[in-house]
Amino acid sequence: MPPLKEVSTSRTPEEFLRLALEADSPKERARFASEGLETDVEVDRDTHFLLLRQIYLAHVESHRFQTAAEIAEQMASVGGPLLDVAHHDASRAHAALGDMTAAIERQRLAARAAPPDRRSFQCWALATLLHFADDLDGAVSALTRGDRWARDDRPLLRAHRAWIELELDEVPEDLDDVIAALEASQTARKGYGQLVLGMIRFRLGDHRAAAVHLRAFLRRNANIDAAKAVTLREELRRARTVLAQIESD
C-alpha cells in the first residue's frame, strides 16, 4: 500500500475537506477529514458537517457500521440544512447493523427534517425500509406522502406503491399508466426503476419481462461502491432470489 500523502498542518478545514473528497482510500479519507476538524482555525458549521460525513463514509466503506452510526449522530448534532442527510446516513448504518427499528426511526426523522426538494426522496427511503420490514400499509402511506412533494421521481414512487399493492393482492386501477410512466422516465434507466418494473412484472406473472428488468438492475449494480452496496443490500438480495426462482421454473 502506498504511503499516505503528507500535508501541511497550516491547511484550512476547507482544504482538508477537498483532500478528503479526493482521497484514494477510506483510511486516507478519514485522516484528512479528522485533521480538518483538528486545525486551529474555527470550522464553520457546514464544513464541520461535511468533514464528519467524510469520516462517516470512510467507516461505511470499511464496514465499521457501529462507528459510522455514531459519526452520523455527531452530524445530526451539528444540524444545519443537511440535517435530513445526517438522519438518513444514521438510518443506513443502523440498517447495515440489522437494527431495523432504529433504521426506521432515524429515517422518519429524515423525512420530517427534509426540505421540500428532498422530501419525496426521504419519504421513499422510509417506504423502502417499511416495505422490507413487512409493514406494507406503512410503506404505502409513506409513498403517498412522498408523492405530494415528488417531481421527476413521481413515476418511481407511484410504481413502487403499485409493487407493494400487488404484494397486498390489490391491483391498482391505473397500473398500466403507472408502468408506462416509469418506463418512459429517466429513473427506469438509472437502475432502481428496473428493480421495480421487474417485481411488478413478476407479480403479474410475466416472468420473461421480469427477468429482463431484474438482470438489468443487477448488471447496473454489479460494481457499485461499498456505501451504495450497503444501501441496496436487500434490493439486490430480493432481485437475485426472484431471478433464481424464475430461472428454476
C-alpha positions in Angstrom: 0.0 0.0 0.0 1.5 3.4 -1.0 2.3 5.8 1.9 -0.4 8.4 2.8 0.1 11.8 1.4 1.8 14.3 3.7 0.0 17.6 4.2 0.9 20.8 5.9 -0.8 21.5 9.3 -1.3 25.1 8.1 -4.0 24.0 5.7 -7.6 25.3 6.3 -10.5 23.0 7.1 -11.8 23.6 3.6 -8.5 22.4 2.1 -8.6 19.3 4.2 -12.2 18.7 3.0 -11.0 18.9 -0.6 -8.2 16.4 0.2 -10.7 14.0 1.9 -13.0 14.2 -1.1 -10.1 13.3 -3.4 -8.7 10.6 -1.2 -7.8 7.2 -2.7 -8.7 5.1 0.3 -11.1 5.1 3.3 -8.1 5.4 5.7 -6.8 8.5 3.8 -10.3 10.0 3.6 -10.8 9.7 7.4 -7.3 11.0 8.1 -7.8 14.2 6.1 -11.3 14.8 7.4 -10.1 14.3 11.0 -7.2 16.7 10.5 -9.6 19.2 9.1 -11.6 19.1 12.4 -8.4 19.5 14.4 -7.0 22.6 12.9 -6.6 25.8 15.0 -8.9 27.6 12.5 -12.5 27.8 13.5 -14.6 25.5 11.4 -17.9 26.8 10.1 -21.0 24.6 10.6 -21.4 23.4 7.0 -17.7 22.5 6.7 -17.8 20.7 10.1 -20.8 18.7 8.9 -19.1 17.8 5.6 -15.9 16.7 7.3 -17.8 14.5 9.6 -19.6 13.0 6.6 -16.3 12.1 5.0 -15.4 10.2 8.2 -18.8 8.5 8.2 -18.3 7.4 4.6 -14.8 6.1 5.4 -16.3 3.9 8.1 -19.1 2.7 5.9 -16.6 1.8 3.1 -14.6 -0.2 5.8 -17.8 -1.9 7.0 -17.4 -0.3 10.5 -21.1 0.4 10.8 -21.4 1.0 14.5 -18.8 3.7 14.3 -20.5 5.1 11.2 -23.8 5.3 13.1 -22.0 7.2 15.9 -20.5 9.7 13.5 -23.9 10.2 11.9 -25.2 11.1 15.3 -22.5 13.8 15.6 -23.5 15.1 12.1 -27.1 15.4 13.4 -25.9 17.3 16.4 -24.2 19.8 14.1 -27.6 20.4 12.4 -28.0 22.8 9.5 -29.6 22.5 6.1 -28.4 18.9 5.7 -29.9 17.6 8.9 -32.1 15.1 7.0 -28.9 13.7 5.3 -27.5 13.1 8.8 -30.6 11.2 9.9 -30.6 9.3 6.6 -27.0 8.3 7.0 -27.7 7.1 10.5 -30.6 5.1 9.2 -28.3 3.4 6.6 -25.8 2.5 9.3 -28.4 1.0 11.6 -29.9 -0.9 8.7 -26.5 -2.4 7.9 -26.2 -3.4 11.5 -29.6 -5.2 11.2 -31.3 -2.9 13.6 -34.4 -2.1 11.5 -36.3 -0.4 14.4 -33.5 2.2 14.8 -33.2 2.5 11.0 -36.9 3.2 10.5 -36.9 5.7 13.5 -34.0 7.7 12.0 -35.5 7.6 8.6 -38.7 9.0 9.9 -36.7 11.9 11.3 -35.0 12.3 7.9 -38.4 12.6 6.2 -39.6 15.2 8.8 -36.4 17.3 8.5 -36.1 17.2 4.7 -36.6 20.4 2.8 -39.2 20.3 0.0 -36.7 19.3 -2.7 -35.6 16.2 -0.8 -38.8 15.3 1.0 -40.1 12.9 -1.6 -36.7 11.0 -1.6 -36.7 10.8 2.2 -40.3 9.5 2.2 -39.5 7.0 -0.4 -36.4 5.8 1.6 -38.7 5.4 4.6 -41.1 3.4 2.5 -38.4 1.0 1.3 -37.4 0.3 4.9 -41.1 -0.3 5.9 -41.6 -2.4 2.8 -38.7 -4.7 3.6 -39.7 -4.8 7.3 -43.1 -6.2 6.0 -45.1 -3.1 7.1 -46.7 -2.8 3.7 -49.5 -0.5 4.8 -47.0 1.9 6.4 -44.9 1.8 3.2 -47.9 2.7 1.1 -48.7 5.6 3.4 -45.1 6.9 3.2 -45.1 6.7 -0.6 -48.4 8.6 -0.7 -46.9 11.4 1.5 -43.8 11.5 -0.7 -46.0 11.7 -3.9 -47.2 15.1 -2.7 -43.7 16.5 -3.0 -42.4 14.5 -5.9 -41.4 15.8 -9.3 -39.0 13.9 -11.5 -39.2 10.9 -9.1 -43.0 10.7 -9.1 -43.1 7.8 -11.6 -40.8 5.7 -9.3 -42.8 6.4 -6.2 -46.1 5.5 -7.9 -44.7 2.4 -9.4 -43.1 1.3 -6.1 -46.5 1.8 -4.4 -48.1 -0.3 -7.2 -45.5 -3.1 -6.4 -46.5 -3.1 -2.8 -50.2 -3.0 -3.6 -49.7 -6.1 -5.8 -48.0 -7.8 -2.8 -51.1 -6.9 -0.8 -53.1 -8.7 -3.6 -54.5 -5.4 -4.8 -54.3 -4.4 -8.5 -54.2 -0.6 -8.9 -56.8 0.6 -11.5 -54.2 2.8 -13.2 -51.5 0.1 -13.2 -50.9 0.3 -17.0 -50.4 4.0 -16.8 -48.1 3.7 -13.8 -45.9 1.2 -15.6 -45.8 3.3 -18.8 -44.8 6.4 -16.9 -41.9 4.6 -15.2 -40.7 3.0 -18.4 -40.7 6.5 -20.0 -38.8 8.1 -17.1 -35.1 8.6 -16.6 -35.5 6.7 -13.3 -36.1 3.4 -15.2 -32.7 3.8 -17.0 -30.8 4.6 -13.8 -31.3 1.2 -12.2 -33.8 1.2 -9.4 -36.7 1.5 -11.8 -35.6 -1.7 -13.4 -36.0 -3.4 -10.0 -39.5 -2.1 -9.5 -40.6 -2.9 -13.1 -39.1 -6.4 -12.6 -41.0 -7.0 -9.4 -44.3 -5.7 -10.9 -43.9 -7.9 -13.9 -43.1 -10.9 -11.7 -46.2 -10.2 -9.6 -48.3 -10.1 -12.8 -46.9 -13.4 -13.9 -44.9 -12.1 -16.8 -41.7 -13.8 -15.8 -39.8 -13.3 -19.1 -40.1 -9.5 -18.8 -39.4 -9.6 -15.1 -36.1 -11.4 -15.7 -35.1 -8.8 -18.3 -35.6 -6.0 -15.8 -34.0 -7.8 -12.9 -30.9 -8.7 -14.8 -30.6 -5.1 -15.9 -30.8 -4.0 -12.3 -28.2 -6.5 -11.2 -25.8 -5.6 -14.1 -26.2 -1.9 -13.3 -25.1 -2.6 -9.7 -22.5 -5.2 -10.3 -19.6 -3.0 -9.4 -21.1 -0.4 -7.0 -19.1 1.2 -4.2 -19.3 -0.1 -0.6 -21.6 2.7 0.6 -24.2 2.0 -2.2 -23.9 -1.7 -1.7 -25.0 -1.3 1.9 -27.9 0.8 0.8 -29.1 -1.7 -1.8 -28.3 -4.9 0.0 -31.9 -6.0 0.5 -32.9 -5.0 -3.0 -30.0 -6.9 -4.5 -30.9 -10.0 -2.4 -34.6 -9.9 -3.5 -33.7 -9.4 -7.1 -31.4 -12.4 -7.1 -34.0 -14.5 -5.2 -36.8 -13.8 -7.7 -34.5 -14.2 -10.7 -33.3 -17.6 -9.3 -36.9 -18.6 -8.9 -37.8 -17.6 -12.4 -34.8 -19.5 -13.9 -35.6 -22.6 -11.9 -39.2 -22.8 -13.3 
